[in-house]
Structure formats: structure tokens, C-alpha cells
Amino acid sequence: MTYIKWLSVTVLVLALAPFAMGADAIEGEVVDSGCFMRNGSHGADHQECAARCLKNGNPAGLLTDDGELFTLAAAASSYESFAAKRIKVSGKQIDRTIFPETVSVWENDAWVEVPLNEYGGPQKPKE
């Protein structure tokens, strides 16, 4: 009977593992998924277009150094000011979607944590 319990727990853990991937940080460039998926646009040369597209609601993506694209499950417009910048995101991950819990941006040779709003996007600076 112990073997059956062990086997059942093992199968359950393996079945749920892809949905419970945790808080490992993923680093990459903020891109607008629309332009990137259509024609591979990213980088400093595409920063202005990406910011415009994110502001207009194209899904925000995180492009890793090895070319993997993750969708950031947060309001795209909140990532507008981070277009083409390097960020580090940790949070719940389901397949290629990240639900941000912490976000840091690479500035002046250091990671700077960014406060998030209740929807997982960076807070807009108060004016």
C-alpha cells in the first residue's frame, strides 16, 4: 500500500510541476510581442516603436538572451517605459507566461527593483 501512495504522490507532483514553476528570476529585454512575432523587431533601434505598441496594448514580452519569448501577464502599457530595457522578473510561471511578483531593471550597472501595481505591472511615477 505504501508503494501505491508513493506512486500516486509522485504522479501528482509531476503532473502539476509545469503549473507550479516558481519564483526563479528570468532576465531579458522588454519587447512588444506583436512586432517581435511578426518580424523579429527588438533592441534599441526598435525602442520607440515598442513603447508605442505597448502603450496601445500589444502584449508585453520578455525576450531572453537565448531567444525564448515569455509573455508578461500584466497591463502592457505599464511596461511602456521599459521598452528595449533589460529587466529581471520573478513570479508564477505557466508555460511561457509569467505573472510578475518582482521586477528589477538594469540601470547604471545595477539591478533596481521596481514597485509593482496590484496587477503585476510597474507603478507609474507620481506626477
N, C-alpha and C positions, 0 to 999 in steps of 0.2 A: 504494500500500500504506500509506503514511503517513496518508492520509486515513481509511482504514478503521480503523487503530489509534486515531487521534484520536477518531473517531466512537464506537468501542467503549468507550473510556475515558469519554467524555462520557456515554454512555447508562448505564454502570455507576455513575458518580458520582451522576447524577440519580436513578437507581433506589434507591440506598442513602441518599440525603440525609435522608429522613424518619426513618430509623432511627439516624442518627448525629448528630442535633442535639445540640449540645454544652452547654457549661457556662455559657450565658448565664443570669444570675440572673432569677428570676421572683418578683415580690412580690405578696403578697396576705394575706388573712385565713384562718386555720386554721378550717375548718368540718368538721362530721361530714357526710359525703356523704349519708347516709340522710335526715336531716331536711331538708337543703338540697334534695335532689332531689324529695322528697315535697311540701314546702310552702314552699320558699324561705327557711327559717329560717336566720338568721345574725345576727351583731352582738352587742353587749354584752348585749342582752336575752335572748339565747339561749345565753350562755356556759355557765351551769350545766348545761343540758340537753346541749349539745355535749360538754362534758367527760365527762359520764356516758356518753353514747353512744360516744365514742372509747374510754373505759375498757372498755366492753363489746364493743368490736371493730368498730363501724361504721367503714368506711374513712375515713381522714383525707383531707381535700381542701384545696386551696388555691384560694380564690376571688379572682380578680384584680379590680382596680378597674373593668375593662370587662366584668365579668360572666362571664369564662371560668372554668370549673372544671377543675382538674387533680387527679388522684389522686396522693397521695404513696405510693410503693411502699416502705413501712416499716410496722412494727407500729403500728397505730392508737393503742394505749394509750400509746405513748411520746410522743404528741403531746397527751395529755390536758391537761397544764398549759399548753399554748399555745392552747387553745380560745379563739376570738374575738380572738386577738392577731395582730398584723401580723408576718409573717416574710418573709425573703428566702431562696430556695432555689436552689442551682445543682447541676447534676448531669446525668446522661444523661437524655434525654427521648425517649420513644417515644409518638407521638400525644399523648394528654392524660395520660400517666403520667410522673412524674418519679422517678428513682432518686436520692435525695439524696446529694450528696457534701459539700456545705457548707450549713449552715443558720445564719441570723442572725435574732435577734428585735429588734424596735424597742422599746427601753426608755430612758426618760429622755432623749429626743431624740437617740438614737444607736443605731447597729446594734451588737449584741453577738453575737459568734459563739458558737454552742452546740456543745459537743463531741458527736459522734455515736457511737453504738454500732456494732458490726460489721454491723448490719442496716439502717443508714441512719436510725435514729430517734435523737432526743435521749437522751443518757445520763441516767439517773435520778440525782438528787443522792445522795451517800453520806450515810447517817444515822448 
